Amino acid sequence: MSLRLNPTGRNRPRLRPQHRVVTLTGRRASTGDRGAARWALDVVFALALFAASLTINLGVVETQGFHPDETRWLNRSYYIEEVLDPFGPTWQDYYLTRGQPPMGSYLMGIGQLAQGKSLRPNLVWDFYFDSNDPVFPSSDPSQRWNQISGAMPSWDNLMAGRRTNAFTGALVVMVVYVLGRLLTNRVGGIVGALALAIHPLHQLIASQALSDQLLNLLLALSCIVGYLVMKRPTWGRALLFGALLGLGGATKLTPMLLSLPVAIMGAFFVIRSRFWNAPLASRQKDRTLGTRLVVQPLIAFATFVIVYPYLWVDPIGRTYNLFKFRVDEMASQAALFENAGVGSIQVALGRTGNRLADMHQAGTRVLGQLNDVFGTSLSISGIDMMLGFAGLLLFVMFVVRNGLRSPHTMVAALILSETAIIIYGLRSDLYRYFLPLVFVQAVCISVLAGVAWSTLFAPQLRRLAGRSGLDRFLLPRDAGRITAGIPSVSPGTAPPPRPARTRIPRPALGSSHAD
Amino acid sequence: MLNPASAQRLLILLVASTIAVTVMFPTVHQASAQDESPPIPYRAPDDPWLVRDDARLFSEDEMKRFQFDLRRLQGLGVDVAVYTRRADASREDSEQFADALRESWAVESAPGANDGMVLLLTVSGSRPRASTFVMSSGDNFFPLGQVDQADFDRIYEEEVAPHFRENRFDVALAYALRRMLYAADYTPPDPPPVSGIHALAHDAARIGGAVLVQAALLGLAIVPALMERRLTIHPSRKTVRIYAMVFGGASILLALVSVVGRSGLGILLAILVLALVTSVTALFLTPAGTSASGARRVAVVPSERRQVGRSLARISHRKDRHVPQT
């Protein structure tokens, strides 16, 4: 058995002649019913994964422990109606508006409206009165200041907020399937989505009324649109890409910073198109792609400002305030909870390993189930991270093999940049901050699973199925191929022989035109 | 024995003394009553404590907690001090005392700001029901965020007074301080008044927005008429582009003017126009690549025009390698 790491990459030895089917105008030929069936299959898989994840999330919504942060997001539900008064008091410069960008609050508000709940379910939770309060020293939490002063939402409102987030978390799983499908194949998509759906940290946050799942959703969508931009860099896609990065920024700030590496990539392509001695078509592609990417910070920032009325009167100054406030908040969290403080990148890496390889692991859960079924006592620590790293290595190999202009490069750049931003900016070890890394891990696992399927299992299965004549029913059409998004092969049809090059004979030196 | 003259003088002296004492007594009594008004307790200017518990109502932990809350308020620009005393004083007397205390202690953010507050808890030993909780605030203390004097009076009646009447002084004070903290920290200030250039932009945005919406609607007919000399519901690409550029640009300009003038209506109208332009563009501006002829656009860098022929030859050569599916 031979291991083919890049079966659809360039310079691949083609045992069977394959070629793309295109029309004379260069467009892909329609794949007809087969293409529609493939789409339908993908839609079915995506919806099934969404339903599965939603079921899992909703199953723990009522039993999940309460976190005071949930009250903050519910409290700001009313932002969605305050958008209609963009110069009103809500958008003045004060603690709450400065505290968090508004997308999560908008999402909560939409969720509350959709479920017929109040947009002002509770007052602000004051963390200063959570502990060491001699005036309300009751051991019963329901008799403490925040609970009796109206900062605790009612059970119905809390559940409504949690259901909103459970829905968002399920959407993330669905989008991860699509991303994995684009990057590798269906198996990769399914495994990546399942790895996310059953991840304890994903479930924990998807069953609390927080905004972090929205961050993951926008990150995943940004990756997909980034992939599509690299594939066909139209202005429409570029605008959508920048808008998603801006919306991500309006959720948790960090995704807006992703526009910077994207712009650097764009600048690189523009410069390369000017100075690189390459064929015209290649330079043209570089220039087109580069111009679409280099403007991403502007588009992202414009979107960020547009959706956040607080910034309208002073976009740059108040954006600076926002970032400064977040840094200060993290520092104060670290001061309040001494054990949570993160002083350096080394510590941040250690905490990340502790969180993802020890405290929150999907692999442990799967192993536990297997142990229950088979009566074994297997225990492997850090299995998620190991799989993730293996997937990341394969991902990097894709990038190296497919070139800088490949869609894989963009997705890799996005997820690696997000990881770097989180680890570099981590000042407080709070469980929520690691959720984007769970998404990154799921993407890497999807790559690993997709490659493993296409290189190890699919050929064997195809051979077995071929012998039994079931290959047409059992295997997806793209089994055995990594980039399933590049379709339309017609196996067995040999390309026509290349026309022989005819050289126009040059007149011999010295011959006279007069002849 | 006294002679009659001496006795008469003594009698006159006694009567005069009696009259004098009778007449003077109220004045003396009044003066001593004035002297009995409680003195304002001294507070050193550098005293870090903002709560002074002469009545011994609070525990040490509670004092620290209140001090922390008062410091927090001070950090938010709200100066508040607390004083407790034991006295048999009417509410009016306590109010006067609290005002005097606020002036004497200079409870304000800056000299002359008159924006501080003193909370005075007077506990009566003989008549517990006569205990009072008095709030003396400067003229510029309210509004506190979105909380004004009336709101705070309501908070007092609903949350502070009931606990105070039950002699739960610590809880009453906690409610008062924490509601103030809430107002100062978690409710927004009022927007600044629109004046000067902002007022001008405000009016311009409202008027300009109304004009622009109408112009954009009429432009659906006027722009094709001007560009193509005909009325049509199938405008050319060029016409649609000009329409989009003119009205899209104008709507963005309107949005900027609205932001300067803080006009929500202007923003709304700008969004309306932008939505109209987007809809028109989406409806009438077909993508260039989907022309029925199947022609393909090939962009060429100006400096490389000479290579166009070669590039096209290469493209056609590449096409030859593909076989259409039959």
HADDOCK unambig.tbl for C-alpha pairs under 7 A between the chains (distance, minus, plus):
assign (segid A and resid 21 and name CA) (segid B and resid 322 and name CA) 6.70 0.50 0.50
assign (segid A and resid 21 and name CA) (segid B and resid 323 and name CA) 6.67 0.50 0.50
assign (segid A and resid 21 and name CA) (segid B and resid 324 and name CA) 6.06 0.50 0.50
assign (segid A and resid 21 and name CA) (segid B and resid 325 and name CA) 6.28 0.50 0.50
assign (segid A and resid 22 and name CA) (segid B and resid 322 and name CA) 6.71 0.50 0.50
assign (segid A and resid 22 and name CA) (segid B and resid 324 and name CA) 6.12 0.50 0.50
assign (segid A and resid 23 and name CA) (segid B and resid 324 and name CA) 5.81 0.50 0.50
assign (segid A and resid 24 and name CA) (segid B and resid 319 and name CA) 6.63 0.50 0.50
assign (segid A and resid 25 and name CA) (segid B and resid 294 and name CA) 6.02 0.50 0.50
assign (segid A and resid 25 and name CA) (segid B and resid 295 and name CA) 6.86 0.50 0.50
assign (segid A and resid 25 and name CA) (segid B and resid 296 and name CA) 6.93 0.50 0.50
assign (segid A and resid 85 and name CA) (segid B and resid 264 and name CA) 6.11 0.50 0.50
assign (segid A and resid 86 and name CA) (segid B and resid 264 and name CA) 6.11 0.50 0.50
assign (segid A and resid 87 and name CA) (segid B and resid 262 and name CA) 5.81 0.50 0.50
assign (segid A and resid 87 and name CA) (segid B and resid 264 and name CA) 6.51 0.50 0.50
assign (segid A and resid 88 and name CA) (segid B and resid 191 and name CA) 6.46 0.50 0.50
assign (segid A and resid 89 and name CA) (segid B and resid 188 and name CA) 5.65 0.50 0.50
assign (segid A and resid 89 and name CA) (segid B and resid 189 and name CA) 6.22 0.50 0.50
assign (segid A and resid 89 and name CA) (segid B and resid 190 and name CA) 5.27 0.50 0.50
assign (segid A and resid 89 and name CA) (segid B and resid 191 and name CA) 5.57 0.50 0.50
assign (segid A and resid 90 and name CA) (segid B and resid 188 and name CA) 6.01 0.50 0.50
assign (segid A and resid 92 and name CA) (segid B and resid 188 and name CA) 6.30 0.50 0.50
assign (segid A and resid 92 and name CA) (segid B and resid 189 and name CA) 6.73 0.50 0.50
assign (segid A and resid 92 and name CA) (segid B and resid 191 and name CA) 6.46 0.50 0.50
assign (segid A and resid 94 and name CA) (segid B and resid 188 and name CA) 5.94 0.50 0.50
assign (segid A and resid 95 and name CA) (segid B and resid 185 and name CA) 6.37 0.50 0.50
assign (segid A and resid 95 and name CA) (segid B and resid 186 and name CA) 6.44 0.50 0.50
assign (segid A and resid 96 and name CA) (segid B and resid 186 and name CA) 6.31 0.50 0.50
assign (segid A and resid 134 and name CA) (segid B and resid 61 and name CA) 6.20 0.50 0.50
assign (segid A and resid 134 and name CA) (segid B and resid 62 and name CA) 5.72 0.50 0.50
assign (segid A and resid 135 and name CA) (segid B and resid 62 and name CA) 6.44 0.50 0.50
assign (segid A and resid 135 and name CA) (segid B and resid 170 and name CA) 6.52 0.50 0.50
assign (segid A and resid 135 and name CA) (segid B and resid 171 and name CA) 6.33 0.50 0.50
assign (segid A and resid 312 and name CA) (segid B and resid 259 and name CA) 6.54 0.50 0.50
assign (segid A and resid 313 and name CA) (segid B and resid 259 and name CA) 6.48 0.50 0.50
assign (segid A and resid 495 and name CA) (segid B and resid 323 and name CA) 6.84 0.50 0.50
assign (segid A and resid 496 and name CA) (segid B and resid 321 and name CA) 6.76 0.50 0.50
assign (segid A and resid 498 and name CA) (segid B and resid 321 and name CA) 6.45 0.50 0.50
